[in-house]
Amino acid sequence: MRCPICHHSCRIQRTWIITDHLRELTRCCKNSECGHVFATHEEYIRTIVEPVAAPVVQPNNPSSIAL
Ligand SMILES: [Zn+2]
């Protein structure tokens, strides 16, 4: 993501895990003349390609793993 103020690239300063599918990121603009620090969300939205060999968690028992 680019800085919404000056459109330079940014670096991620901190990450907080909110849920298994949502993180809050603190980003810092790399432009030394800007220095904007801001927060964004990173969220899982859907699967594009199903995993080939990953274990499947049963929906009625999240702690169990089917092999
Ligand atoms: Zn900036």
N, CA, C, O and the ligand as a Tripos MOL2 file, in Angstrom:
@<TRIPOS>MOLECULE
protein
  269   267    68     0     0
PROTEIN
NO_CHARGES

@<TRIPOS>ATOM
      1 N           0.8420   -1.1900    0.0000 N.3       1 MET1
      2 CA          0.0000    0.0000    0.0000 C.3       1 MET1
      3 C           0.8800    1.2440    0.0000 C.2       1 MET1
      4 O           1.9290    1.2780    0.6420 O.2       1 MET1
      5 N           0.4470    2.2360   -0.7100 N.am      2 ARG2
      6 CA          1.1800    3.5070   -0.7740 C.3       2 ARG2
      7 C           0.5900    4.4860    0.2400 C.2       2 ARG2
      8 O          -0.5510    4.3490    0.6810 O.2       2 ARG2
      9 N           1.4100    5.4790    0.5920 N.am      3 CYS3
     10 CA          0.9720    6.5150    1.5200 C.3       3 CYS3
     11 C          -0.2090    7.2660    0.8980 C.2       3 CYS3
     12 O          -0.1130    7.7220   -0.2410 O.2       3 CYS3
     13 N          -1.3210    7.4020    1.6290 N.am      4 PRO4
     14 CA         -2.4690    8.1140    1.0640 C.3       4 PRO4
     15 C          -2.2420    9.6240    0.9600 C.2       4 PRO4
     16 O          -3.0320   10.3210    0.3240 O.2       4 PRO4
     17 N          -1.1740   10.1380    1.5740 N.am      5 ILE5
     18 CA         -0.8950   11.5770    1.5040 C.3       5 ILE5
     19 C           0.0230   11.9140    0.3270 C.2       5 ILE5
     20 O          -0.3020   12.7780   -0.4880 O.2       5 ILE5
     21 N           1.1950   11.2170    0.2350 N.am      6 CYS6
     22 CA          2.1790   11.5790   -0.7970 C.3       6 CYS6
     23 C           2.3690   10.4820   -1.8480 C.2       6 CYS6
     24 O           3.0670   10.7060   -2.8370 O.2       6 CYS6
     25 N           1.7740    9.3150   -1.6640 N.am      7 HIS7
     26 CA          1.7900    8.1910   -2.6140 C.3       7 HIS7
     27 C           3.1540    7.5100   -2.7340 C.2       7 HIS7
     28 O           3.3930    6.7930   -3.7060 O.2       7 HIS7
     29 N           4.0540    7.7190   -1.7680 N.am      8 HIS8
     30 CA          5.3000    6.9570   -1.7210 C.3       8 HIS8
     31 C           5.0150    5.5820   -1.1120 C.2       8 HIS8
     32 O           3.9630    5.3640   -0.5110 O.2       8 HIS8
     33 N           5.9730    4.6530   -1.2780 N.am      9 SER9
     34 CA          5.8190    3.3460   -0.6530 C.3       9 SER9
     35 C           5.9750    3.4800    0.8630 C.2       9 SER9
     36 O           6.5170    4.4670    1.3620 O.2       9 SER9
     37 N           5.4900    2.4690    1.5810 N.am     10 CYS10
     38 CA          5.5050    2.4730    3.0470 C.3      10 CYS10
     39 C           6.1320    1.1850    3.5470 C.2      10 CYS10
     40 O           6.2630    0.2090    2.8080 O.2      10 CYS10
     41 N           6.5140    1.1990    4.8050 N.am     11 ARG11
     42 CA          6.9600   -0.0350    5.4430 C.3      11 ARG11
     43 C           6.0100   -0.3270    6.6060 C.2      11 ARG11
     44 O           5.4110    0.5790    7.1860 O.2      11 ARG11
     45 N           5.8890   -1.6190    6.9310 N.am     12 ILE12
     46 CA          5.0420   -2.0260    8.0520 C.3      12 ILE12
     47 C           5.8650   -1.9190    9.3290 C.2      12 ILE12
     48 O           6.9420   -2.5050    9.4370 O.2      12 ILE12
     49 N           5.3520   -1.1720   10.2860 N.am     13 GLN13
     50 CA          6.0540   -0.9630   11.5500 C.3      13 GLN13
     51 C           5.6130   -1.9700   12.6100 C.2      13 GLN13
     52 O           6.4440   -2.5040   13.3450 O.2      13 GLN13
     53 N           4.3080   -2.2290   12.6910 N.am     14 ARG14
     54 CA          3.7680   -3.1630   13.6850 C.3      14 ARG14
     55 C           2.5810   -3.8970   13.0960 C.2      14 ARG14
     56 O           1.9120   -3.4150   12.1810 O.2      14 ARG14
     57 N           2.3350   -5.0990   13.6560 N.am     15 THR15
     58 CA          1.1800   -5.8980   13.2590 C.3      15 THR15
     59 C           0.4800   -6.4140   14.5030 C.2      15 THR15
     60 O           1.1240   -6.9610   15.3990 O.2      15 THR15
     61 N          -0.8280   -6.2440   14.5660 N.am     16 TRP16
     62 CA         -1.6290   -6.8040   15.6440 C.3      16 TRP16
     63 C          -2.5920   -7.8090   15.0360 C.2      16 TRP16
     64 O          -3.3020   -7.5030   14.0780 O.2      16 TRP16
     65 N          -2.6120   -9.0090   15.5980 N.am     17 ILE17
     66 CA         -3.5660  -10.0170   15.1540 C.3      17 ILE17
     67 C          -4.8700   -9.7630   15.8900 C.2      17 ILE17
     68 O          -4.9260   -9.8590   17.1160 O.2      17 ILE17
     69 N          -5.9200   -9.4370   15.1430 N.am     18 ILE18
     70 CA         -7.2280   -9.1650   15.7340 C.3      18 ILE18
     71 C          -8.0380  -10.4580   15.7840 C.2      18 ILE18
     72 O          -8.6120  -10.7910   16.8200 O.2      18 ILE18
     73 N          -8.0870  -11.1910   14.6610 N.am     19 THR19
     74 CA         -8.7060  -12.5160   14.6100 C.3      19 THR19
     75 C          -7.8190  -13.3810   13.7190 C.2      19 THR19
     76 O          -6.7860  -12.9190   13.2350 O.2      19 THR19
     77 N          -8.2260  -14.6520   13.4980 N.am     20 ASP20
     78 CA         -7.4640  -15.5260   12.6000 C.3      20 ASP20
     79 C          -7.4320  -14.9880   11.1720 C.2      20 ASP20
     80 O          -6.5420  -15.3400   10.3980 O.2      20 ASP20
     81 N          -8.3950  -14.1380   10.8190 N.am     21 HIS21
     82 CA         -8.5020  -13.6520    9.4430 C.3      21 HIS21
     83 C          -8.3050  -12.1490    9.3100 C.2      21 HIS21
     84 O          -8.4310  -11.6110    8.2100 O.2      21 HIS21
     85 N          -7.9990  -11.4590   10.4040 N.am     22 LEU22
     86 CA         -7.8960  -10.0000   10.3450 C.3      22 LEU22
     87 C          -6.7040   -9.5070   11.1730 C.2      22 LEU22
     88 O          -6.5290   -9.9020   12.3260 O.2      22 LEU22
     89 N          -5.8970   -8.6430   10.5700 N.am     23 ARG23
     90 CA         -4.7620   -8.0090   11.2510 C.3      23 ARG23
     91 C          -4.8360   -6.5060   11.0580 C.2      23 ARG23
     92 O          -5.2910   -6.0140   10.0250 O.2      23 ARG23
     93 N          -4.3800   -5.7920   12.0690 N.am     24 GLU24
     94 CA         -4.2280   -4.3460   11.9250 C.3      24 GLU24
     95 C          -2.7400   -4.0540   11.7760 C.2      24 GLU24
     96 O          -1.9270   -4.5400   12.5610 O.2      24 GLU24
     97 N          -2.3860   -3.2640   10.7730 N.am     25 LEU25
     98 CA         -0.9950   -2.9450   10.4830 C.3      25 LEU25
     99 C          -0.7620   -1.4630   10.7000 C.2      25 LEU25
    100 O          -1.5780   -0.6380   10.2890 O.2      25 LEU25
    101 N           0.3510   -1.1170   11.3470 N.am     26 THR26
    102 CA          0.7890    0.2740   11.4180 C.3      26 THR26
    103 C           1.8460    0.4510   10.3400 C.2      26 THR26
    104 O           2.8520   -0.2590   10.3220 O.2      26 THR26
    105 N           1.6140    1.4000    9.4430 N.am     27 ARG27
    106 CA          2.5150    1.6270    8.3070 C.3      27 ARG27
    107 C           3.1570    3.0040    8.4190 C.2      27 ARG27
    108 O           2.5400    3.9580    8.8920 O.2      27 ARG27
    109 N           4.4130    3.0860    7.9730 N.am     28 CYS28
    110 CA          5.1550    4.3500    7.9850 C.3      28 CYS28
    111 C           5.5680    4.6890    6.5600 C.2      28 CYS28
    112 O           6.1240    3.8500    5.8530 O.2      28 CYS28
    113 N           5.2990    5.8960    6.1490 N.am     29 CYS29
    114 CA          5.7010    6.3640    4.8210 C.3      29 CYS29
    115 C           7.2280    6.4350    4.7580 C.2      29 CYS29
    116 O           7.8720    6.9190    5.6890 O.2      29 CYS29
    117 N           7.8080    5.9460    3.6450 N.am     30 LYS30
    118 CA          9.2660    5.9690    3.4740 C.3      30 LYS30
    119 C           9.7860    7.3300    3.0270 C.2      30 LYS30
    120 O          10.9950    7.5650    3.0260 O.2      30 LYS30
    121 N           8.8920    8.2130    2.6530 N.am     31 ASN31
    122 CA          9.2890    9.5560    2.2330 C.3      31 ASN31
    123 C           9.6240   10.3700    3.4770 C.2      31 ASN31
    124 O           8.7370   10.7000    4.2640 O.2      31 ASN31
    125 N          10.9030   10.6950    3.6530 N.am     32 SER32
    126 CA         11.3380   11.4030    4.8640 C.3      32 SER32
    127 C          10.7280   12.8020    4.9740 C.2      32 SER32
    128 O          10.6670   13.3570    6.0710 O.2      32 SER32
    129 N          10.2840   13.3690    3.8790 N.am     33 GLU33
    130 CA          9.6460   14.6880    3.9180 C.3      33 GLU33
    131 C           8.1740   14.5960    4.3130 C.2      33 GLU33
    132 O           7.5390   15.6120    4.5930 O.2      33 GLU33
    133 N           7.6310   13.3770    4.3340 N.am     34 CYS34
    134 CA          6.2210   13.1790    4.7000 C.3      34 CYS34
    135 C           6.1300   12.6590    6.1470 C.2      34 CYS34
    136 O           5.6330   13.3480    7.0370 O.2      34 CYS34
    137 N           6.6210   11.4340    6.3560 N.am     35 GLY35
    138 CA          6.6160   10.8750    7.7030 C.3      35 GLY35
    139 C           5.2640   10.4320    8.2160 C.2      35 GLY35
    140 O           5.0920   10.2450    9.4200 O.2      35 GLY35
    141 N           4.2880   10.2590    7.3120 N.am     36 HIS36
    142 CA          2.9420    9.8470    7.7090 C.3      36 HIS36
    143 C           2.9720    8.4430    8.3140 C.2      36 HIS36
    144 O           3.5710    7.5330    7.7410 O.2      36 HIS36
    145 N           2.3370    8.2680    9.4540 N.am     37 VAL37
    146 CA          2.1620    6.9620   10.1030 C.3      37 VAL37
    147 C           0.6670    6.7230   10.1840 C.2      37 VAL37
    148 O          -0.0770    7.5770   10.6660 O.2      37 VAL37
    149 N           0.2160    5.5380    9.7040 N.am     38 PHE38
    150 CA         -1.2330    5.2830    9.6450 C.3      38 PHE38
    151 C          -1.5160    3.8020    9.8220 C.2      38 PHE38
    152 O          -0.6120    2.9700    9.7390 O.2      38 PHE38
    153 N          -2.7730    3.4830   10.0660 N.am     39 ALA39
    154 CA         -3.1960    2.1080   10.3150 C.3      39 ALA39
    155 C          -4.0470    1.6050    9.1620 C.2      39 ALA39
    156 O          -4.8420    2.3470    8.5840 O.2      39 ALA39
    157 N          -3.8620    0.3100    8.8330 N.am     40 THR40
    158 CA         -4.6790   -0.3480    7.8050 C.3      40 THR40
    159 C          -5.0970   -1.7130    8.3350 C.2      40 THR40
    160 O          -4.5840   -2.1850    9.3500 O.2      40 THR40
    161 N          -6.0290   -2.3360    7.6360 N.am     41 HIS41
    162 CA         -6.4200   -3.7020    7.9440 C.3      41 HIS41
    163 C          -5.9710   -4.6200    6.8190 C.2      41 HIS41
    164 O          -5.9750   -4.2340    5.6500 O.2      41 HIS41
    165 N          -5.5850   -5.8350    7.1810 N.am     42 GLU42
    166 CA         -5.3080   -6.8980    6.2200 C.3      42 GLU42
    167 C          -6.2690   -8.0210    6.5580 C.2      42 GLU42
    168 O          -6.2660   -8.5210    7.6830 O.2      42 GLU42
    169 N          -7.1010   -8.4290    5.5900 N.am     43 GLU43
    170 CA         -8.1570   -9.3920    5.8800 C.3      43 GLU43
    171 C          -8.2020  -10.4960    4.8350 C.2      43 GLU43
    172 O          -8.1250  -10.2310    3.6360 O.2      43 GLU43
    173 N          -8.3280  -11.7570    5.3060 N.am     44 TYR44
    174 CA         -8.5770  -12.8830    4.4150 C.3      44 TYR44
    175 C          -9.9940  -12.7390    3.8800 C.2      44 TYR44
    176 O         -10.9240  -12.4990    4.6500 O.2      44 TYR44
    177 N         -10.1720  -12.8850    2.5560 N.am     45 ILE45
    178 CA        -11.5210  -12.7710    2.0120 C.3      45 ILE45
    179 C         -12.0120  -14.0590    1.3480 C.2      45 ILE45
    180 O         -13.1970  -14.3730    1.4590 O.2      45 ILE45
    181 N         -11.1560  -14.8110    0.6670 N.am     46 ARG46
    182 CA        -11.6050  -16.0670    0.0530 C.3      46 ARG46
    183 C         -10.4030  -16.8670   -0.4310 C.2      46 ARG46
    184 O          -9.2970  -16.3410   -0.5550 O.2      46 ARG46
    185 N         -10.6400  -18.1470   -0.7010 N.am     47 THR47
    186 CA         -9.6160  -19.0280   -1.2540 C.3      47 THR47
    187 C          -9.6490  -18.9490   -2.7710 C.2      47 THR47
    188 O         -10.7230  -18.9720   -3.3720 O.2      47 THR47
    189 N          -8.4840  -18.8550   -3.3910 N.am     48 ILE48
    190 CA         -8.3830  -18.8380   -4.8460 C.3      48 ILE48
    191 C          -8.1100  -20.2520   -5.3680 C.2      48 ILE48
    192 O          -8.7480  -20.6930   -6.3230 O.2      48 ILE48
    193 N          -7.1640  -20.9620   -4.7420 N.am     49 VAL49
    194 CA         -6.8500  -22.3450   -5.0800 C.3      49 VAL49
    195 C          -6.8300  -23.1310   -3.7820 C.2      49 VAL49
    196 O          -6.1320  -22.7630   -2.8370 O.2      49 VAL49
    197 N          -7.5940  -24.2100   -3.7350 N.am     50 GLU50
    198 CA         -7.6270  -25.0400   -2.5320 C.3      50 GLU50
    199 C          -6.2560  -25.6580   -2.2730 C.2      50 GLU50
    200 O          -5.5750  -26.0480   -3.2220 O.2      50 GLU50
    201 N          -5.8340  -25.7560   -1.0070 N.am     51 PRO51
    202 CA         -4.5530  -26.4050   -0.7010 C.3      51 PRO51
    203 C          -4.6080  -27.8840   -1.0610 C.2      51 PRO51
    204 O          -5.6500  -28.5250   -0.9230 O.2      51 PRO51
    205 N          -3.4990  -28.4140   -1.5160 N.am     52 VAL52
    206 CA         -3.4480  -29.7960   -1.9780 C.3      52 VAL52
    207 C          -3.3000  -30.7630   -0.8160 C.2      52 VAL52
    208 O          -4.0170  -31.7620   -0.7540 O.2      52 VAL52
    209 N          -2.3840  -30.4880    0.1070 N.am     53 ALA53
    210 CA         -2.0710  -31.4670    1.1340 C.3      53 ALA53
    211 C          -2.3420  -30.9880    2.5540 C.2      53 ALA53
    212 O          -1.9850  -31.6800    3.5070 O.2      53 ALA53
    213 N          -2.9580  -29.8340    2.7190 N.am     54 ALA54
    214 CA         -3.1900  -29.3180    4.0640 C.3      54 ALA54
    215 C          -4.2840  -30.1160    4.7600 C.2      54 ALA54
    216 O          -5.2310  -30.5570    4.1080 O.2      54 ALA54
    217 N          -4.1710  -30.3100    6.0810 N.am     55 PRO55
    218 CA         -5.2200  -31.0070    6.8230 C.3      55 PRO55
    219 C          -6.5000  -30.1810    6.8380 C.2      55 PRO55
    220 O          -6.4660  -28.9530    6.7650 O.2      55 PRO55
    221 N          -7.6390  -30.8850    6.9340 N.am     56 VAL56
    222 CA         -8.9490  -30.2320    6.9430 C.3      56 VAL56
    223 C          -9.4880  -30.2420    8.3600 C.2      56 VAL56
    224 O          -9.5410  -31.2940    8.9960 O.2      56 VAL56
    225 N          -9.8930  -29.0710    8.8670 N.am     57 VAL57
    226 CA        -10.4840  -28.9610   10.1980 C.3      57 VAL57
    227 C         -11.9790  -29.1860   10.0620 C.2      57 VAL57
    228 O         -12.6390  -28.5430    9.2450 O.2      57 VAL57
    229 N         -12.5140  -30.1030   10.8660 N.am     58 GLN58
    230 CA        -13.9460  -30.3880   10.8350 C.3      58 GLN58
    231 C         -14.7200  -29.2010   11.3990 C.2      58 GLN58
    232 O         -14.3530  -28.6940   12.4580 O.2      58 GLN58
    233 N         -15.7830  -28.7360   10.7290 N.am     59 PRO59
    234 CA        -16.5060  -27.5470   11.1830 C.3      59 PRO59
    235 C         -17.2060  -27.7280   12.5370 C.2      59 PRO59
    236 O         -17.3830  -26.7510   13.2650 O.2      59 PRO59
    237 N         -17.6050  -28.9470   12.8860 N.am     60 ASN60
    238 CA        -18.2970  -29.1550   14.1620 C.3      60 ASN60
    239 C         -17.3350  -29.3790   15.3140 C.2      60 ASN60
    240 O         -17.7680  -29.4110   16.4660 O.2      60 ASN60
    241 N         -16.0440  -29.5360   15.0470 N.am     61 ASN61
    242 CA        -15.0490  -29.7240   16.0860 C.3      61 ASN61
    243 C         -13.7470  -29.0740   15.6390 C.2      61 ASN61
    244 O         -12.8970  -29.7390   15.0470 O.2      61 ASN61
    245 N         -13.5780  -27.7710   15.9150 N.am     62 PRO62
    246 CA        -12.4090  -27.0490   15.4030 C.3      62 PRO62
    247 C         -11.0670  -27.6100   15.8440 C.2      62 PRO62
    248 O         -10.0570  -27.3480   15.1920 O.2      62 PRO62
    249 N         -11.0240  -28.3700   16.9270 N.am     63 SER63
    250 CA         -9.7290  -28.8710   17.3840 C.3      63 SER63
    251 C          -9.3490  -30.1790   16.6980 C.2      63 SER63
    252 O          -8.2020  -30.6140   16.8040 O.2      63 SER63
    253 N         -10.3040  -30.8270   15.9850 N.am     64 SER64
    254 CA         -9.9850  -32.0840   15.3270 C.3      64 SER64
    255 C          -9.4800  -31.8360   13.9120 C.2      64 SER64
    256 O          -9.8670  -30.8650   13.2610 O.2      64 SER64
    257 N          -8.6160  -32.7200   13.4490 N.am     65 ILE65
    258 CA         -8.0420  -32.6010   12.1170 C.3      65 ILE65
    259 C          -8.2530  -33.9280   11.3990 C.2      65 ILE65
    260 O          -7.8190  -34.9730   11.8840 O.2      65 ILE65
    261 N          -8.9210  -33.8920   10.2360 N.am     66 ALA66
    262 CA         -9.1160  -35.0890    9.4270 C.3      66 ALA66
    263 C          -7.9160  -35.2900    8.5330 C.2      66 ALA66
    264 O          -7.4330  -34.3390    7.9180 O.2      66 ALA66
    265 N          -7.4260  -36.5150    8.4520 N.am     67 LEU67
    266 CA         -6.2640  -36.8070    7.6040 C.3      67 LEU67
    267 C          -6.6800  -37.5150    6.3330 C.2      67 LEU67
    268 O          -5.8320  -37.8380    5.5010 O.2      67 LEU67
    269 ZN          3.7800    9.9640    2.6720 Zn       68 ZN68
@<TRIPOS>BOND
     1     1     2 1
     2     2     3 1
     3     3     4 2
     4     3     5 am
     5     5     6 1
     6     6     7 1
     7     7     8 2
     8     7     9 am
     9     9    10 1
    10    10    11 1
    11    11    12 2
    12    11    13 am
    13    13    14 1
    14    14    15 1
    15    15    16 2
    16    15    17 am
    17    17    18 1
    18    18    19 1
    19    19    20 2
    20    19    21 am
    21    21    22 1
    22    22    23 1
    23    23    24 2
    24    23    25 am
    25    25    26 1
    26    26    27 1
    27    27    28 2
    28    27    29 am
    29    29    30 1
    30    30    31 1
    31    31    32 2
    32    31    33 am
    33    33    34 1
    34    34    35 1
    35    35    36 2
    36    35    37 am
    37    37    38 1
    38    38    39 1
    39    39    40 2
    40    39    41 am
    41    41    42 1
    42    42    43 1
    43    43    44 2
    44    43    45 am
    45    45    46 1
    46    46    47 1
    47    47    48 2
    48    47    49 am
    49    49    50 1
    50    50    51 1
    51    51    52 2
    52    51    53 am
    53    53    54 1
    54    54    55 1
    55    55    56 2
    56    55    57 am
    57    57    58 1
    58    58    59 1
    59    59    60 2
    60    59    61 am
    61    61    62 1
    62    62    63 1
    63    63    64 2
    64    63    65 am
    65    65    66 1
    66    66    67 1
    67    67    68 2
    68    67    69 am
    69    69    70 1
    70    70    71 1
    71    71    72 2
    72    71    73 am
    73    73    74 1
    74    74    75 1
    75    75    76 2
    76    75    77 am
    77    77    78 1
    78    78    79 1
    79    79    80 2
    80    79    81 am
    81    81    82 1
    82    82    83 1
    83    83    84 2
    84    83    85 am
    85    85    86 1
    86    86    87 1
    87    87    88 2
    88    87    89 am
    89    89    90 1
    90    90    91 1
    91    91    92 2
    92    91    93 am
    93    93    94 1
    94    94    95 1
    95    95    96 2
    96    95    97 am
    97    97    98 1
    98    98    99 1
    99    99   100 2
   100    99   101 am
   101   101   102 1
   102   102   103 1
   103   103   104 2
   104   103   105 am
   105   105   106 1
   106   106   107 1
   107   107   108 2
   108   107   109 am
   109   109   110 1
   110   110   111 1
   111   111   112 2
   112   111   113 am
   113   113   114 1
   114   114   115 1
   115   115   116 2
   116   115   117 am
   117   117   118 1
   118   118   119 1
   119   119   120 2
   120   119   121 am
   121   121   122 1
   122   122   123 1
   123   123   124 2
   124   123   125 am
   125   125   126 1
   126   126   127 1
   127   127   128 2
   128   127   129 am
   129   129   130 1
   130   130   131 1
   131   131   132 2
   132   131   133 am
   133   133   134 1
   134   134   135 1
   135   135   136 2
   136   135   137 am
   137   137   138 1
   138   138   139 1
   139   139   140 2
   140   139   141 am
   141   141   142 1
   142   142   143 1
   143   143   144 2
   144   143   145 am
   145   145   146 1
   146   146   147 1
   147   147   148 2
   148   147   149 am
   149   149   150 1
   150   150   151 1
   151   151   152 2
   152   151   153 am
   153   153   154 1
   154   154   155 1
   155   155   156 2
   156   155   157 am
   157   157   158 1
   158   158   159 1
   159   159   160 2
   160   159   161 am
   161   161   162 1
   162   162   163 1
   163   163   164 2
   164   163   165 am
   165   165   166 1
   166   166   167 1
   167   167   168 2
   168   167   169 am
   169   169   170 1
   170   170   171 1
   171   171   172 2
   172   171   173 am
   173   173   174 1
   174   174   175 1
   175   175   176 2
   176   175   177 am
   177   177   178 1
   178   178   179 1
   179   179   180 2
   180   179   181 am
   181   181   182 1
   182   182   183 1
   183   183   184 2
   184   183   185 am
   185   185   186 1
   186   186   187 1
   187   187   188 2
   188   187   189 am
   189   189   190 1
   190   190   191 1
   191   191   192 2
   192   191   193 am
   193   193   194 1
   194   194   195 1
   195   195   196 2
   196   195   197 am
   197   197   198 1
   198   198   199 1
   199   199   200 2
   200   199   201 am
   201   201   202 1
   202   202   203 1
   203   203   204 2
   204   203   205 am
   205   205   206 1
   206   206   207 1
   207   207   208 2
   208   207   209 am
   209   209   210 1
   210   210   211 1
   211   211   212 2
   212   211   213 am
   213   213   214 1
   214   214   215 1
   215   215   216 2
   216   215   217 am
   217   217   218 1
   218   218   219 1
   219   219   220 2
   220   219   221 am
   221   221   222 1
   222   222   223 1
   223   223   224 2
   224   223   225 am
   225   225   226 1
   226   226   227 1
   227   227   228 2
   228   227   229 am
   229   229   230 1
   230   230   231 1
   231   231   232 2
   232   231   233 am
   233   233   234 1
   234   234   235 1
   235   235   236 2
   236   235   237 am
   237   237   238 1
   238   238   239 1
   239   239   240 2
   240   239   241 am
   241   241   242 1
   242   242   243 1
   243   243   244 2
   244   243   245 am
   245   245   246 1
   246   246   247 1
   247   247   248 2
   248   247   249 am
   249   249   250 1
   250   250   251 1
   251   251   252 2
   252   251   253 am
   253   253   254 1
   254   254   255 1
   255   255   256 2
   256   255   257 am
   257   257   258 1
   258   258   259 1
   259   259   260 2
   260   259   261 am
   261   261   262 1
   262   262   263 1
   263   263   264 2
   264   263   265 am
   265   265   266 1
   266   266   267 1
   267   267   268 2
@<TRIPOS>SUBSTRUCTURE
     1 MET1         2 RESIDUE 1 A MET
     2 ARG2         6 RESIDUE 1 A ARG
     3 CYS3        10 RESIDUE 1 A CYS
     4 PRO4        14 RESIDUE 1 A PRO
     5 ILE5        18 RESIDUE 1 A ILE
     6 CYS6        22 RESIDUE 1 A CYS
     7 HIS7        26 RESIDUE 1 A HIS
     8 HIS8        30 RESIDUE 1 A HIS
     9 SER9        34 RESIDUE 1 A SER
    10 CYS10       38 RESIDUE 1 A CYS
    11 ARG11       42 RESIDUE 1 A ARG
    12 ILE12       46 RESIDUE 1 A ILE
    13 GLN13       50 RESIDUE 1 A GLN
    14 ARG14       54 RESIDUE 1 A ARG
    15 THR15       58 RESIDUE 1 A THR
    16 TRP16       62 RESIDUE 1 A TRP
    17 ILE17       66 RESIDUE 1 A ILE
    18 ILE18       70 RESIDUE 1 A ILE
    19 THR19       74 RESIDUE 1 A THR
    20 ASP20       78 RESIDUE 1 A ASP
    21 HIS21       82 RESIDUE 1 A HIS
    22 LEU22       86 RESIDUE 1 A LEU
    23 ARG23       90 RESIDUE 1 A ARG
    24 GLU24       94 RESIDUE 1 A GLU
    25 LEU25       98 RESIDUE 1 A LEU
    26 THR26      102 RESIDUE 1 A THR
    27 ARG27      106 RESIDUE 1 A ARG
    28 CYS28      110 RESIDUE 1 A CYS
    29 CYS29      114 RESIDUE 1 A CYS
    30 LYS30      118 RESIDUE 1 A LYS
    31 ASN31      122 RESIDUE 1 A ASN
    32 SER32      126 RESIDUE 1 A SER
    33 GLU33      130 RESIDUE 1 A GLU
    34 CYS34      134 RESIDUE 1 A CYS
    35 GLY35      138 RESIDUE 1 A GLY
    36 HIS36      142 RESIDUE 1 A HIS
    37 VAL37      146 RESIDUE 1 A VAL
    38 PHE38      150 RESIDUE 1 A PHE
    39 ALA39      154 RESIDUE 1 A ALA
    40 THR40      158 RESIDUE 1 A THR
    41 HIS41      162 RESIDUE 1 A HIS
    42 GLU42      166 RESIDUE 1 A GLU
    43 GLU43      170 RESIDUE 1 A GLU
    44 TYR44      174 RESIDUE 1 A TYR
    45 ILE45      178 RESIDUE 1 A ILE
    46 ARG46      182 RESIDUE 1 A ARG
    47 THR47      186 RESIDUE 1 A THR
    48 ILE48      190 RESIDUE 1 A ILE
    49 VAL49      194 RESIDUE 1 A VAL
    50 GLU50      198 RESIDUE 1 A GLU
    51 PRO51      202 RESIDUE 1 A PRO
    52 VAL52      206 RESIDUE 1 A VAL
    53 ALA53      210 RESIDUE 1 A ALA
    54 ALA54      214 RESIDUE 1 A ALA
    55 PRO55      218 RESIDUE 1 A PRO
    56 VAL56      222 RESIDUE 1 A VAL
    57 VAL57      226 RESIDUE 1 A VAL
    58 GLN58      230 RESIDUE 1 A GLN
    59 PRO59      234 RESIDUE 1 A PRO
    60 ASN60      238 RESIDUE 1 A ASN
    61 ASN61      242 RESIDUE 1 A ASN
    62 PRO62      246 RESIDUE 1 A PRO
    63 SER63      250 RESIDUE 1 A SER
    64 SER64      254 RESIDUE 1 A SER
    65 ILE65      258 RESIDUE 1 A ILE
    66 ALA66      262 RESIDUE 1 A ALA
    67 LEU67      266 RESIDUE 1 A LEU
    68 ZN68       269 GROUP 0 **** ****
